[in-house]
Amino acid sequence: MSKLAACGSVLFLLVGCASAEEDAEPAPSERNAQMQVVPLQHAAAAELAAELGMLLREARVVADQRTNSLIISAETEAALAEVLELIEDLDVKAPD
Protein backbone atom coordinates (compact mmCIF):
# COMPACT_ATOMS: atom_id res chain seq x y z
CA MET A 1 0.00 0.00 0.00
CA SER A 2 1.45 3.40 -0.92
CA LYS A 3 2.00 6.13 1.68
CA LEU A 4 -0.72 8.21 0.03
CA ALA A 5 -3.22 5.36 0.20
CA ALA A 6 -2.30 4.66 3.83
CA CYS A 7 -2.75 8.32 4.78
CA GLY A 8 -6.05 8.43 2.93
CA SER A 9 -7.25 5.38 4.82
CA VAL A 10 -6.29 6.90 8.16
CA LEU A 11 -7.97 10.19 7.30
CA PHE A 12 -11.14 8.33 6.29
CA LEU A 13 -11.14 6.62 9.68
CA LEU A 14 -10.60 9.92 11.50
CA VAL A 15 -13.22 11.87 9.60
CA GLY A 16 -15.73 9.03 9.35
CA CYS A 17 -18.16 8.11 6.66
CA ALA A 18 -20.16 10.76 4.88
CA SER A 19 -23.65 11.20 6.25
CA ALA A 20 -26.71 10.14 4.30
CA GLU A 21 -27.68 13.79 4.03
CA GLU A 22 -24.95 15.23 1.85
CA ASP A 23 -26.52 18.68 1.90
CA ALA A 24 -26.40 18.93 5.70
CA GLU A 25 -24.19 21.74 7.01
CA PRO A 26 -21.15 20.49 8.95
CA ALA A 27 -21.02 21.05 12.70
CA PRO A 28 -18.97 24.08 13.82
CA SER A 29 -16.19 21.89 15.22
CA GLU A 30 -15.80 20.17 11.85
CA ARG A 31 -15.49 23.48 10.00
CA ASN A 32 -12.51 24.53 12.12
CA ALA A 33 -10.91 21.14 12.65
CA GLN A 34 -7.12 21.09 12.62
CA MET A 35 -5.05 18.05 11.65
CA GLN A 36 -1.35 17.36 11.86
CA VAL A 37 1.01 14.39 11.63
CA VAL A 38 3.82 14.41 14.20
CA PRO A 39 6.76 12.00 13.77
CA LEU A 40 8.17 10.89 17.12
CA GLN A 41 11.89 10.65 17.88
CA HIS A 42 11.96 8.70 21.16
CA ALA A 43 8.47 7.71 22.36
CA ALA A 44 6.45 4.79 20.99
CA ALA A 45 3.49 6.12 19.00
CA ALA A 46 0.96 3.55 20.27
CA GLU A 47 1.84 4.11 23.94
CA LEU A 48 1.81 7.90 23.66
CA ALA A 49 -1.48 7.92 21.72
CA ALA A 50 -3.10 5.80 24.44
CA GLU A 51 -1.84 8.12 27.19
CA LEU A 52 -2.93 11.27 25.38
CA GLY A 53 -6.30 9.73 24.54
CA MET A 54 -7.09 9.49 28.25
CA LEU A 55 -6.14 13.13 28.86
CA LEU A 56 -7.62 15.01 25.92
CA ARG A 57 -11.20 16.10 25.29
CA GLU A 58 -10.88 18.50 22.35
CA ALA A 59 -8.50 16.40 20.28
CA ARG A 60 -8.12 12.88 19.01
CA VAL A 61 -4.74 11.19 18.67
CA VAL A 62 -4.17 8.09 16.55
CA ALA A 63 -0.88 6.19 16.31
CA ASP A 64 0.71 5.22 13.02
CA GLN A 65 3.04 2.50 14.24
CA ARG A 66 4.62 1.99 10.81
CA THR A 67 6.12 5.49 10.84
CA ASN A 68 6.09 5.94 14.64
CA SER A 69 3.99 9.07 14.17
CA LEU A 70 0.89 10.53 15.78
CA ILE A 71 -2.02 11.79 13.72
CA ILE A 72 -3.78 14.56 15.59
CA SER A 73 -7.26 15.91 14.92
CA ALA A 74 -8.21 18.86 17.10
CA GLU A 75 -11.34 20.98 17.27
CA THR A 76 -9.44 24.27 17.41
CA GLU A 77 -5.97 25.68 16.78
CA ALA A 78 -5.59 26.20 20.53
CA ALA A 79 -6.37 22.53 21.21
CA LEU A 80 -3.88 21.47 18.53
CA ALA A 81 -1.20 23.71 20.06
CA GLU A 82 -1.86 22.16 23.49
CA VAL A 83 -1.45 18.64 22.11
CA LEU A 84 1.74 19.57 20.24
CA GLU A 85 3.19 21.03 23.44
CA LEU A 86 2.35 17.86 25.38
CA ILE A 87 3.96 15.71 22.69
CA GLU A 88 7.11 17.83 22.76
CA ASP A 89 7.30 17.43 26.54
CA LEU A 90 6.75 13.65 26.40
CA ASP A 91 8.82 12.69 23.34
CA VAL A 92 12.15 12.68 25.14
CA LYS A 93 14.93 10.15 25.44
CA ALA A 94 14.50 7.86 28.45
CA PRO A 95 17.16 8.27 31.13
CA ASP A 96 19.94 5.66 31.09
C-alpha positions in Angstrom: 0.0 0.0 0.0 1.5 3.4 -0.9 2.0 6.1 1.7 -0.7 8.2 0.0 -3.2 5.4 0.2 -2.3 4.7 3.8 -2.7 8.3 4.8 -6.1 8.4 2.9 -7.3 5.4 4.8 -6.3 6.9 8.2 -8.0 10.2 7.3 -11.1 8.3 6.3 -11.1 6.6 9.7 -10.6 9.9 11.5 -13.2 11.9 9.6 -15.7 9.0 9.4 -18.2 8.1 6.7 -20.2 10.8 4.9 -23.7 11.2 6.2 -26.7 10.1 4.3 -27.7 13.8 4.0 -24.9 15.2 1.8 -26.5 18.7 1.9 -26.4 18.9 5.7 -24.2 21.7 7.0 -21.2 20.5 9.0 -21.0 21.0 12.7 -19.0 24.1 13.8 -16.2 21.9 15.2 -15.8 20.2 11.8 -15.5 23.5 10.0 -12.5 24.5 12.1 -10.9 21.1 12.7 -7.1 21.1 12.6 -5.0 18.1 11.6 -1.4 17.4 11.9 1.0 14.4 11.6 3.8 14.4 14.2 6.8 12.0 13.8 8.2 10.9 17.1 11.9 10.6 17.9 12.0 8.7 21.2 8.5 7.7 22.4 6.5 4.8 21.0 3.5 6.1 19.0 1.0 3.5 20.3 1.8 4.1 23.9 1.8 7.9 23.7 -1.5 7.9 21.7 -3.1 5.8 24.4 -1.8 8.1 27.2 -2.9 11.3 25.4 -6.3 9.7 24.5 -7.1 9.5 28.2 -6.1 13.1 28.9 -7.6 15.0 25.9 -11.2 16.1 25.3 -10.9 18.5 22.4 -8.5 16.4 20.3 -8.1 12.9 19.0 -4.7 11.2 18.7 -4.2 8.1 16.5 -0.9 6.2 16.3 0.7 5.2 13.0 3.0 2.5 14.2 4.6 2.0 10.8 6.1 5.5 10.8 6.1 5.9 14.6 4.0 9.1 14.2 0.9 10.5 15.8 -2.0 11.8 13.7 -3.8 14.6 15.6 -7.3 15.9 14.9 -8.2 18.9 17.1 -11.3 21.0 17.3 -9.4 24.3 17.4 -6.0 25.7 16.8 -5.6 26.2 20.5 -6.4 22.5 21.2 -3.9 21.5 18.5 -1.2 23.7 20.1 -1.9 22.2 23.5 -1.4 18.6 22.1 1.7 19.6 20.2 3.2 21.0 23.4 2.4 17.9 25.4 4.0 15.7 22.7 7.1 17.8 22.8 7.3 17.4 26.5 6.7 13.7 26.4 8.8 12.7 23.3 12.1 12.7 25.1 14.9 10.2 25.4 14.5 7.9 28.4 17.2 8.3 31.1 19.9 5.7 31.1 
